[in-house]
Amino acid sequence: RKLSMKIGVLKISASACLWYFNTMKADAFKGWVDPDTKPDKKQLRSYTDGKVYDLVMSDEFSRPGRRFGNGHDPMWTAIERSDDDQTSSGRMSLQFYNASQITTEDGRLVITTTTEDTKWRGWNPYLKKYVEMKRHFKSGMLQSWNKFCFTGGIFEVDVQFPGRSDVGGLWPAVWLLGNLGRATYEASTNLMWPWSYPTCDRDLQRAQEISGCDITSHYSLNPMQGRGATEIDMIEVMPGPSGKLPICKNNLQRPYSSMTLQLAPGIPASKHRPPSGTLPEWGFHWYKNITYGENTSINPFFYGTYLGATKADEPIARSKLESYQCDALSSMVQLTESNFKEMHTFRIEWQPGEDGYIHWYMDGKFRFGIEQAGLNAEGSKIPNEPSYLILNTAISTSWGFPNPPPGCSLYDCKDPDGQCGFNPGFCKSLPARFLIDHVRVYQNKNDSRQTVGCNPREYPTKRWILAHEYRYMGTAEAHALKPIVTGGNKCTKHSQCGGFDDLTASQGLWSPIWSTKSSVDSAAAGYNDVFANSTGFCYYNRCKCKDDWQGPHCLVPTYSNDFPDWDVDTMMTPVLPVMPTFLWFCFGLLLLVMIVAITSAILKRRLASNNHYYTPLDRNSSSSGESNPYSI
């Protein structure tokens, strides 16, 4: 029986190792397509050109409990910082972006906005010292900056907006930004946002940091190619009570969503550009080849921003010669209460190039379109920059807030004296949840203008970011992006790590207690059945991931580009193969069992041999006929 139990233990060890190779060592995962995306969603027909586009990126958010802090996800980063955006009139953002406000639940991404306080010590550039800072709201911003980028194609999301449709104050958004600028990091976007101007203009050279006048090729940039951090806004929601809005066409009212292309250089005031609150047809100089769809209107409240010279004590510096005009080509589409109660589909179709365009769609209907032909007169371009995705909910006194009464400067729902500046019902609408069912990107793989990657050869960003990394991170951070963790989160059961709880963490796969041969055989046979569809398991109260899964809870694939990086260092460092910890465990266990089995066999053979050479004689007889000297 002891021998059969040893053989059973050996079977368990072999089964564990075979399970490792069968499930942990599958073919390496490549690309950005979520394995949970259904086959019928792998292609999509373009509304614009009628061609079939292939899925190149998707996130279905189907696995609950995902976390997106820095280093937790290979595709996304949830930032941890305040949004210090502020207008010249003192209007400002009120939220602190916290990674804990973003997770996945019921097959959806959830960005929650709450009235919680956040305190921290931060650098005050005006006082030039560290001081205690505070925000009275928490929210979330998810970015794919410097991880997943794309240029051209179809970008689609299904979303349900947060809060109430008739109460203004929340600012949910889905947008794209060129990888050379990182949202909320003003040092990275200064003199970079939203330039889309490749040619050389000596009058504008100082205002565009990477100018078409540059003849050098530092940081692997292409000489004489103007660059920037372009912005394409798919969704910017303005909730609020219904009622006729001045100047807007088609009787458009709140709630609405803005669809915007922001670019620079803009039309200067000297060319009689339209000011806010007017329409271009009133004799102003504006762009052509702009089309509007059903239930839409030109956005007459925002034609762009003039970025003038900064003051000496501001956190970023911009001289008078570096000042420039930005333009916003913006439309508004009518929303209803349904957009805040259930999912609706939004889409952008983006084509760079001389025949380029950006078309916006909602629920399958065309809403807004900008053609390259309409930009040529001003010299700007439909963006060619590799761009990343941003999903967030902001709260800003510059977006849907009423003019505060005299003496009202505190915005805090928890303080009765701090509620004077909100719209009625705003505080009661919180917490509010911005729900995203999926994010998908499709491209025409036969079109070389449509690319995947944050560092394409035609528009590189990698070495510029490495050389100026301080602009893309906080003062207390060592690097802008942390390495992605693989497991390590505390756990008490397999389901906390993408596994199943058929076997418990303490008495299951890794710490078995077997007493009979049948239990041994059952455990050995059950490995593949129990863990075939898992992404990780709980091992001594820590999550361990399969090879193609990452994150603290092993809930996200090892997303990466499925092509080699063209811009690598020439110095090659040999990389030795690394033996995974679990393989060491397998081999060690097998070796131990083999040593025990061999030692036991040797001892048994020696014992049998001794018994063969020492056979006691019958006490009453002797082969020689002499008396037995050992008999009594």
N, C-alpha and C positions, 0 to 999 in steps of 0.2 A: 504493500500500500504506500509506503514511503517513497519507493521508486516511482510509482505512478503519479504521486503528487509532484515529484521533482520534474517529471516529464510534463505535467500540466503547467507548472510554473514556466518551463521553457517555452511551451506553446503560447502562454500569455505574453512572454517577452517578444517572441517572434511576431505574434499578432500585432502587438503595439508598434513594433518597428515597421511592419508591413502597412499598418494603418497610416503611419507617418508618411511613408512614401506615396501611398495611394491618395491621401487627402491633403497633406501639407505640401508635398512637393509636386503639385500640378504644374502645368506649363505656366511660365511667368506671365503675369497680367501686363498688358500693354494698352496704351491709349487712355481715353477719357470717357468711354461709354459705360454707364452703370450696368452691371450684369442683371439688375432687376428690371431694366427697360424691356417692355414686351416686343416681340418680333415685328408686330404690325406698326410699331413706332420707329423702326429703323430707317425709314425713308419718308420723304415729304415732298409734295409737289409745290413748286413756287407759284404764287398768285401772279407774279410779274412776268416771268418768261415761260411758264408752263413746264419747265424742266423738273426732273426728279432729283432731289438733293439727298445725300446720304448723311446719316447721323454721325457726328464726330465727337459730340460731348453730350452727356446727360447726367442728371442727378434726380432720382425719383424720390429720395428722402424716405424710403420705405422701411428702413430699419430704425426702430425707436431708440431714443436715448443718446443720439450722437452728440458729441461736443466739438466745438469749433475754435477753441482757444489757440493761440499761437503755438504751433508744433503738434496740434492734434489731428490735422486733416491735410492730406496732400493736395486737395483742390481749393479749399477755402481757408480763410483766416478771419475770425471775428475779432475786431480790434478792441483794445482796452484803452480808451482815452476819451477826453472831452472833445467835443467839436467846438472849436473856438472861433468859428466863423462869425464875423460881426460886420455890420454895414456902417457906412459913414454917419448915419443918423442914430446909431447906438442900438439898432435892432440886432438881436443875437440869438444863437442857439442855446437851448436850455437843458439839453440832455447830456448824460454821460453814457458813452457806448461801453457796454459791459458784455463780455463773452457769455456770461451765465444767463443772459436774456435770450439766447438762441439755442434751440434744440430741435429734435425731430419727434413727432408724436402722431399716431394714427395715419402714417403714410404722408405726412406733410412737414415742411419746415415751418417752425413757429418762431416769430420774432415778437417778443412781449415788451410792451412799454408800461412802466409802473411809476408810482409816485415815491419811490425809495430815494433816500439821500445817498450821495457819495462824497466822501471827503478824502483829500489827498494833499500832499505837499508838492507843489509845482513851481516852476520858474516863472516869475512875473517879469516880463521884459521891460515893463514900464518902471517898476521899482528896482529892477536889476537885483533881485534876491528871491530866494525860495520862500513862499508863503503858503498858508493853508488855504486850499480852494474847496469849493463846494458846488454841487449841482443837486437839484431837488427832483430830478427825473432820471430814470434809467431806461435805456433802450438798446437796440442792437444794430450793428452794421456788419454785414458779411461781404468780404472781398475775395476775389480770386487773383489778386495782384501778384505778379511775378511767379504765378503757378500755372494757371490756365489762361491763355489769351487766344484770340482768333482775329482774323481780318477778313471781313466779307462773309456773306452767307445769310442764313435765316436763324434768328434768335427768337425762341418762343417760351412763354411761361404761362402757367395757370395760377391765378392769384385770387385771394379774397381779402379785401381791405379791412384795416382795423378801425375800431371805434364806431361812431354813429355817422351816417351820411349827412345829417343836418347840423352837426356840431363841428365848427372849425377849430384847428389847433394842431392836429397830427399831420405829418408830412411823409407818408409812405412813398417809396421810390424804388424803381428798377432802372439801372442805367449802365452805360459803358464809358470807360475812361481809358485813354491811351496809357500804356504801361510806363512811360517816362514820368508820369505824375502819380502820386499815391493820394487818394482821397483823404482829406482832413489833415494831411501833412503839408502845410503851406510852404515850407522851404523847398519841397519837391515840385510844387506847381507854380511857384513864382517865376515869371518870364518863360513859362513852359505851357501853361493852360491859357486858352484852348487852341493854340496855334495849329493851323492846317495850311501851311504856306511854304512850298518847297523852294521857291525862287529867291534870288538875291535882290534885296532892296536896301540900299545904304541908309535910307532915312529910318528904316525899321530895324536895322541890324542890332542895335543896342537893346531893343525891347524883346527880341527873340533869341534866347540863349543859344540854341543850336540853329544857326542861321544858314541860309543858302549861300551866304557870302563866305563861309568858312571853306578854305581850300585844303585844310589838313584833314587827316583821317584818324585822329585820336580816338581811343576807346572803340575801335573797329567801326566807327561811324563812317558813312559814305561822304566824301567831300562834296561840297556845293549842293547839299540836300537839306533844306530847312525841315525841322522836326518840331514836334510838340506833343502835348497831352490833350488830344481831342476828346470831345464829350458828345455822346448821343444819349438823350434821355428818352427811354421807352415810356416810363410812367412817372408822373409826379402828381399826386392826388391832392386836390383842394376841396375838402368837405365844407359844408356850411348850409345854412337855410336857403331854400329856393327863393327866387325872386329875380326880376330882370336886372341884368348887369349892363352898365352903360357901354355903348359902342359895339358890344359883341353881336355877331351875326347869328342867324338861325335861332334866335331866342335862346341862346345858350345860357344856362344858369349853373349855380352850384348844386350838387357836387360835380366837379369835372376833373379831368386829368390832362396835364400838359404833355405834349410830344414835341421835343426840341432838339435841334442841332445847334450847338454852340461852337463858334469858330472865331479865329483871329487871323489876320487883321480885320477889323470891322470897318464899316463905312464911317469916315470922319464926319464930325459935326459940320465942317466946312462944305460938305456935299449935301447938306440939308436932309439929314437922316431923320426918321420919324421919332419924336419923343414919346414917352409913355403916355397913354391915354388918347392917342390919335390913330388914324388909319393911313397906310401908305398912299391910298388913292386920293388923299387930300392934298396932293401935290408934293409929296415927299419922295426922296430917292431911296428905293429899296430893291430887293432881289426879285428876279423874274422866275418863271417856270416852277412856281409853287402851286400845288393843287390841294384842294380840300374835299373831303368826302362827306358822307352822311352824318348829320348831327355834330358838325364841327364848326369852328370859327377860328380866324386868326386870333392870336393872343395879343391884344392891344395894350396889355399892361407891362410887357417886358420885351424890349428889343435889344437888350444887351447891357453890358457893364463897362464903364470906363475905369481902367485901373491906373490911377494917377500916382504921383510921387508920394512916397510914404514919409512919415515923420521920423525924426532921428531915433526915437525910443521905441519904434514898432519892431516886432520880432523878425520881420523880413524887410529887406531894403530894396527900394526901387526909386531911381532918380527921375528927374523930369524927362531926360532923354530916353529913359526906359519905359515911359508911360505909353499906354496903347489902348485902343478901343476894341472891345469884344462884341460880337453880334450874336443874337439869339433868334434863330428862325423857328418860331414856335406856333403851335396850334393847340386848341383845346377841344376835347371830345366830351360829349355829355355822358355823365354817369347817372345811375339810379340807385335806389336803396338796395337793389338786387346785388350790386357789386360789393356790398358790405355784408351780404348774407350768404352768398354762394360763390363758387368758382367761375371765373370768366377768363377767356384766352386772349392774350396779347401777343403780337408778333411784330418783329422788324425784319424787313428784307433789305440787305445792305450790299451794294456792289461798288467797290472802288474803281477808279480808272476814269479815262476821258469820257466814257459813256456811263459813268456811275450814277448812283441814285441811293436814296434811303426812303423806304415806304413803310408806313405804320398801319397796322391792322388791329381791330378789336372784334372778337367773336366772328372772325371770318370775313369782315367787311373792311374795305379800304377806307382809311380815315385821313391820311396826310401824306404828301409826297414832295420830296426835294430832288431836283435833277442837277447834275453837274453843269449842264448848259446854263442854269440860272446863276451859277457862282462865278463863271468865267470872267465876267466884267470886273469883278473885284480881285481876282487872282487867287482866291482861296479854293480849296479842294474838298470834295467828298473824302472823309478820312481814309487814309491808307495805314494808319498806325495799328500795330497789334494792341488790341484792347481787352480789358478784363471786365468781369461782371461785378456789379455792386447791388446788394439788396439791403434796404435799411428803412427804419422809421425815425424821423427826426421830429423835434419840437422847436420851433423858432418863432420869435415874436415878429419876424418878417414874413411869416407865411400863415395867413388866415386868422391873425390875431386882431382884435379891435384896437383902436387908439386908446391907450390907458388914460384914466382920469388924472388930474394933477396930483402929484405926490405918490402915485402908485408905481413902485419900482421892484417890489418883491414878487416873484412868481413861485408860489409854493402852495400846493393844494392842501397840505396838512396844517397850514397856518391860516386862520380866518382873515388875518390882515394881508395875506399874500395871494388872495383869490380875486383881487379887484381888477386884474388885467386879463382875465380869461373870458372866453365866450360862455354864456349860460349853459350849464350842463357838461362842460368840458371835464371837470374833475371827477364827476360821477361816471364818465365814460371810460375811466381807467380802473383796472388794467385793461389794455387793448391788445389784441393779437393779430398780427399780420401773417396770413397763411399762404404758403407757396406749395402747390402740389407737385410741380416738377419744373426743371429748367433744362432746355434742350437746345443744341446748336447743330444745324445742318449745313453742309456745303456741297457745291458742285465740284467733285474731285477732278473734273476735266478742265477746270478754270484755274490757271496758275495765279490769278490775283487773289484767290481765296486761300488763306493759309491758317494753319494752327501753330501755336507756339508764341512765346513772349519775346523771342530773339530771332526773328527771321533774318536771313542774310540781307534782304533788301531794306529792312528797317530794324537794325539791331538795337537792343537796349541793355544787354547783359553787362558789358564792361563799363558803360556810363553809370549804371546803378551801383556796381561794385566800387567805383572810384568816388562816388558821392553818397555812399550808404547812409551817412549821418543825416542826410536830408529826409530819408524815408523811415526814420525810427525815432522813438522817444529818447529823451536825454539819459534815462536810466537803463536803456537796453543795450546789450552787447552787439546784437545784430538785428536787422529788420525782421528776418524770419528765422525761427528756430528749426532745428532738424525735426522731422516727423517721428514721434514716438511710436513704438510697436509694442502694444500691450503695456502691462505694468500697473494698471489701475487695480485698486483693492476690490476683492470679490469674495463672495461666500458660496456662489453657485455658478454653473456654467452659463446660464441664460444672461448673466451680467457681462458676458464676454462674447456674445454672439453664438453661444452653444445651446445645448438642451440639457434639461435637468433630469433625464432618465437615470443618470448616475450622479450622485452627489459629489461635491468637490472633496469631501473628506473621506468618503468610503466608496469611491467609484473608480474611474479609470486609472488614477495615479496612485491611490493608496488602497489597493484592494485587500479585502480580508476574506480569504477563501478557506473553506473547511472541508469541502468535498470535491471529488473529481467532476461531478456534474456542474457545480458552481463555477469551476475553472473553465470548463468547456463553454458554458453559457456566456461568461465574461469575454472569452476570446472571440466567440462568434458575434458578439454584440457590438464590437467596436465600430465596424463600418456602418451598421444600421443606425446607431445612435448619433454618430458624428459626421455622417456623410455630407450633410447640408450645413454644418456649423462653420463659423468663421474663426472661432477661437474657443478656448476652454479655461476654466479656473484651475490653477495649479498652485497649491499651497497659498491660497488667498491672494493670488495675483493673476491678472489676465495674461494668457499666452496666445499669440495669434498664429494662424496659418500663414504660410509664406507669402501669399498674395493679399493679405489683409493687414491694415494698419490702424492707428489710433489707439488711445488708451483703453478702449473697450473692444477693439478688433472689429469695428463695424463698417469700415470703409476700405474699398480696394486700394491697392498700391498704384494709384493713377500716376501716369507719366506720359511724356511724348513717346510715340511709337516709332521715332526716327532719331538718329544720332545728332548730337549737337555739333553744328559746323564750326563753332568758335570755341575750340578747346586749346588749352596750353600745350605747347610743343614738348615740354618736359614731361616725360611719362614716368610715373612712379609705379613699380611693380606691385600688384595687389595679390597677396597670397590668399588662397581659398580659406574661408572661415568655416569651421565645423559648427553647425547649429548646436545649441545646448541640448536639445532633445536627442540628437544623434549620439552625443556623448553619453547621455543617460541610457539609450538603447544598447550601445556597445558595452558600456560598463556592466549593465544588468546581465546581458548575454554572457560576458566574460566571467562574471561571478557565478552564474548558474553552471557554466561549463566547468569551472574549477571545482565547484562543489561536487558535480556529477563525476568528474574524472577522479577526484580524490576518493570519493565513496567507492567507485569501481576498483581502484587500486587496493584499497583496504580490504574489500571483499575478496579479491583474488589472492592476496597474501594470506588471509585467514583460511581460505580453501586450500591453499598450498601447504600451510602448516598442518592442517588436518590430514592431508594426504601422506606426509612424511612421518607423522606421529600417530601410529595405530596401536592402542593398548592390546597386549596379549591376554589370552584366556588364563585366568589365575590357576586353573587346574591342569593345564597341559603346556608342553613345550615342544617345539619343533625338533629339538635335539634329544628328546626323551629324558632330559635332565629336569630336575626339580626347578621350579620357577623361583629365582632368588627374590622376587618382589612379592611372592605370595606369603601370606601369614599362616 
